[in-house]
């Protein structure tokens, strides 16, 4: 069982992704809040994908965007699960994410398809 807290700054037009590696059936509680509406998708990719572009979408708002979301999640497959946020506004947007659950690692994707390992940090 782990807890994590991340603070992100998105410049106008910038997007970022944070995903947690979870086993099938593992649970996570989450809450994120932004200083302005951002477009987002909560989605995941199984470790064993049927094809290289395969992913599962759990929640999507690519129109008006939202400034917060929270809930509980059960991983439908062993793999990486998390959020993509994009700032379509003309001002910087700050996002604060808190998670708690059964995951073993986290990665940030900001342009690289491989992702950069992230240190899991205690809640702030």
Secondary structure by P-SEA (a helix, b strand, c coil): cbbbbbbbbbcccbbbbbbbbbcccbbbbbbbbbccbbbbbbcccccccccccbbbbccccccccccbbbbbbbccccbbbbbbbbbcccbbbbbbbbbbccccbbbbbccccbbbbbcccccc
